[in-house]
């Protein structure tokens, strides 16, 4: 019981520190400044480039579903020693929950993608994603980044492995963060998402994991 509490507190401290940095980014106005460095009046040069569109967007989506499938197989027929089957199934469910959460938020978001802005050839004006209920003149449904969720949902793997396989957990975490950053960068270069959209996706996926880890840790301590 004494070991679970410090871990829960450490997770929460990291999550809150990340939230502070993320809110600072939102307040800085750097989202639009970054897109102005990349975009042109006629759009974004890398929107349909093979590397950003075919490889990192379409290919990244297929890779993500492949990893989910491997996790599903491992949950019922363990391939890696360490966590129990119950833990594997729990964190598989968390992975799927994170994948569902981000598109769910996007569905109700009024924020349009950067490539929809008038200064890049679209119909929309720039409106902060904090201006809830304010329409920007575009199609909306762009915040946060669903594509980045295809990588950051696998933060669950770190929480699954850190108790029994800490070395592998750290490698998994590094790979997940690297893939998420790469997916997010590709979408920003295409004009599909502001940097904050990727950062919020990472934070939301991490928040789901921290909440589940805290509840599960307390349940196991009580039993």
C-alpha positions in Angstrom: 0.0 0.0 0.0 2.9 2.3 0.8 4.4 1.7 -2.6 1.3 2.5 -4.6 0.7 5.9 -3.1 4.0 7.6 -4.1 3.7 6.3 -7.6 0.2 7.7 -7.9 1.3 11.0 -6.5 4.3 11.1 -8.9 2.1 10.3 -11.9 -0.3 13.1 -10.9 2.6 15.6 -10.4 4.0 14.9 -13.9 0.5 15.2 -15.4 -0.2 18.5 -13.7 3.2 19.9 -14.7 2.6 18.9 -18.3 -0.8 20.6 -18.1 0.8 23.8 -16.9 3.3 23.8 -19.8 0.5 23.0 -22.2 -1.7 25.9 -21.0 1.3 28.1 -21.3 1.7 27.1 -24.9 -2.0 27.8 -25.6 -1.6 31.3 -24.0 1.5 32.1 -26.0 -0.2 32.2 -29.4 2.6 30.2 -30.9 0.2 27.8 -32.7 -0.6 30.3 -35.4 2.9 31.6 -35.5 4.2 28.1 -36.3 1.6 27.6 -39.0 2.5 30.9 -40.7 6.1 29.6 -41.0 4.9 26.5 -42.8 1.8 27.7 -44.8 1.4 29.9 -47.8 -1.6 31.8 -49.2 -2.4 28.8 -51.5 -2.0 26.2 -48.7 0.6 23.8 -47.4 3.3 22.4 -49.7 3.5 19.1 -47.8 -0.2 18.5 -47.5 -0.1 15.6 -50.1 3.6 14.8 -49.9 4.3 11.0 -49.9 6.2 11.1 -46.6 3.7 13.1 -44.6 0.5 11.9 -46.2 1.0 8.3 -47.4 3.8 7.1 -45.1 3.2 8.9 -41.8 -0.5 9.5 -42.0 -2.0 6.5 -43.8 0.9 4.2 -43.0 0.9 5.3 -39.4 -2.8 4.5 -39.0 -2.2 1.0 -40.3 0.7 0.5 -37.9 -1.4 1.7 -35.0 -4.1 -0.8 -35.7 -1.5 -3.5 -36.1 -0.1 -2.8 -32.6 -3.6 -2.9 -31.2 -4.1 -6.3 -32.8 -0.8 -7.5 -31.3 -1.9 -6.2 -27.8 -5.2 -8.0 -28.2 -3.5 -11.3 -29.1 -1.1 -10.8 -26.2 -4.0 -10.2 -23.8 -5.4 -13.6 -24.4 -2.2 -15.5 -25.3 0.7 -13.8 -23.5 3.7 -13.3 -25.7 5.9 -11.4 -23.3 6.6 -12.5 -19.7 5.5 -10.2 -16.9 2.0 -8.8 -16.4 -1.0 -10.9 -15.6 -3.7 -11.5 -18.1 -6.0 -9.3 -16.1 -3.5 -6.5 -16.4 -3.0 -7.0 -20.1 -6.8 -6.9 -20.7 -7.3 -3.9 -18.6 -4.6 -1.9 -20.4 -5.8 -3.1 -23.8 -9.2 -1.6 -22.8 -7.5 1.6 -21.8 -5.8 1.8 -25.2 -9.1 1.5 -27.0 -10.7 4.0 -24.6 -8.0 6.6 -25.5 -8.5 5.9 -29.2 -12.2 6.5 -28.8 -11.9 9.5 -26.5 -10.0 11.8 -28.8 -12.3 11.4 -31.9 -15.2 11.8 -29.5 -14.0 15.2 -28.5 -13.2 16.1 -32.1 -16.8 15.3 -33.1 -18.1 18.2 -30.9 -15.3 20.6 -31.5 -15.9 23.8 -33.5 -12.2 24.3 -34.2 -11.2 24.0 -37.9 -7.9 22.7 -39.2 -5.1 25.2 -40.1 -5.5 24.4 -43.8 -9.1 25.8 -43.5 -7.9 29.3 -42.5 -8.5 32.1 -44.9 -4.9 33.1 -44.9 -4.0 29.7 -46.2 -6.7 29.6 -48.9 -9.7 28.3 -46.8 -12.9 29.9 -45.5 -12.2 30.0 -41.7 -10.9 32.6 -39.3 -8.5 31.6 -36.5 -10.5 31.0 -33.2 -8.9 29.5 -30.1 -10.1 26.1 -29.2 -10.9 27.6 -25.8 -13.6 29.8 -27.4 -16.2 27.1 -26.8 -19.3 27.5 -28.9 -17.7 30.2 -31.2 -17.8 29.2 -34.9 -14.8 30.0 -37.0 -16.5 29.8 -40.4 -14.9 26.5 -41.3 -16.1 22.8 -41.0 -14.7 22.4 -37.5 -14.1 18.9 -35.9 -10.3 19.2 -35.9 -9.4 19.5 -32.2 -7.5 17.5 -30.8 -5.4 15.4 -33.1 -7.0 12.0 -33.9 -3.9 10.8 -35.8 -1.6 11.5 -32.9 -3.9 9.4 -30.7 -2.9 6.5 -32.9 0.5 6.7 -31.1 -0.2 8.3 -27.7 -3.0 5.7 -26.9 -0.1 3.3 -26.4 1.1 5.2 -23.4 -1.0 2.4 -21.8 1.8 0.0 -22.5 4.2 1.8 -20.2 1.7 1.6 -17.3 1.2 -2.1 -18.1 4.9 -2.9 -18.1 6.4 -0.6 -15.5 5.7 -2.8 -12.5 7.1 -6.1 -13.9 9.3 -5.1 -16.8 10.7 -1.5 -16.0 13.4 -1.6 -18.7 11.0 -2.6 -21.4 8.5 -0.1 -20.1 11.0 2.7 -20.6 11.7 1.6 -24.1 8.0 1.4 -24.8 7.5 4.9 -23.4 10.3 6.3 -25.6 9.0 4.6 -28.7 5.4 5.9 -28.0 6.5 9.5 -27.4 8.7 9.4 -30.5 6.0 8.0 -32.7 3.5 10.5 -31.3 5.8 13.4 -32.0 6.5 12.2 -35.5 2.8 11.7 -36.3 2.0 15.1 -34.9 4.9 16.8 -36.8 3.6 15.2 -40.0 0.1 16.5 -39.5 1.4 20.0 -38.6 3.6 20.1 -41.8 0.5 19.1 -43.8 -1.5 21.9 -42.3 -3.9 19.4 -40.7 -3.3 20.3 -37.0 -1.7 23.0 -34.9 1.1 21.8 -32.5 -1.3 22.2 -29.6 -3.7 19.6 -31.1 -0.9 17.0 -30.8 0.1 18.1 -27.3 -3.5 18.0 -26.0 -3.9 14.5 -27.5 -0.8 13.3 -25.6 -2.1 14.9 -22.4 -5.5 13.4 -22.7 -4.2 9.9 -23.4 -1.8 10.3 -20.4 -4.6 11.5 -18.2 -6.7 8.4 -19.0 -3.8 6.2 -18.1 -3.0 8.0 -14.8 -6.6 7.9 -13.7 -6.9 4.1 -14.4 -3.5 3.4 -12.8 -4.6 5.3 -9.7 -7.9 3.5 -9.4 -6.5 0.1 -10.1 -3.6 0.6 -7.7 -6.0 1.5 -4.9 -8.2 -1.5 -5.7 -5.3 -3.9 -5.6 -4.0 -2.3 -2.3 -7.5 -2.7 -0.7 -7.7 -6.3 -1.8 
